[in-house]
Amino acid sequence: MKNTDTLIKFNKMSIKSLLHEEEVLKTKINNLRFSVDFGKTKNIHKINENRKDLARVKTIISEKLLITNNEKN
């Protein structure tokens, strides 16, 4: 159910907000990788969740850009 909720949340966001969310997720993934490497955390599944969310955000950004480009033409 979480995936559906996040997908709905991302679909409602503007492109500008999605671009910001993309940067936030990239930073989270980097921080989690360092935490795992230094032994501070063992939540490897959090990295995978954030990577999937990042892919969702990138996909929605692409879809929205295609829609806006098609509307201009």
Secondary structure, DSSP 8 states (H G I E B T S, - for coil): -HHHHHHHHHHHS-HHHHHHHHHHHHHHHHHHHHHHHTTS---HHHHHHHHHHHHHHHHHHHHHHHHHHHHH-
